[in-house]
Amino acid sequence: MDIRVDRERCVGAGMCALTAPDVFTQDDDGFSELLPGRPTEAGDQPLVREAVRACPVGAVSLADR
């Protein structure tokens, strides 16, 4: 499963970065993004799945490869 962050939908709540800090961070403007060097296919991790559920606007998602 690939991790996707819809930056146009993101409101910067930071729930993904709080839930899965080894995968997500926030940029200088406060919007979510994957940590540099993290593979997008890390979606099989339980904390990533929880981050998807925790996003209040659905900006973080998992997609089949």
C-alpha positions, 0 to 999 in steps of 0.5 A, a space after each residue: 500500500 502506498 501512502 498519499 498526502 493530499 496537500 490541497 486537502 491538508 489543514 495542518 492538524 498534525 495528527 499524522 505526525 503525532 500518530 506516526 512520527 517515524 513516517 510523517 512530518 510537517 513542512 515549514 507551513 505546517 502541512 503534512 508530508 512524508 519524512 525525506 527518504 521514507 518509502 511511500 509503500 510503508 503503508 503496511 505499518 499499523 501506525 500509518 493506518 492509524 494516522 489515516 484514520 486520525 486525519 480529520 479531513 482525510 488528507 492522508 490515504 492508502 492506495 494499492 500499488 
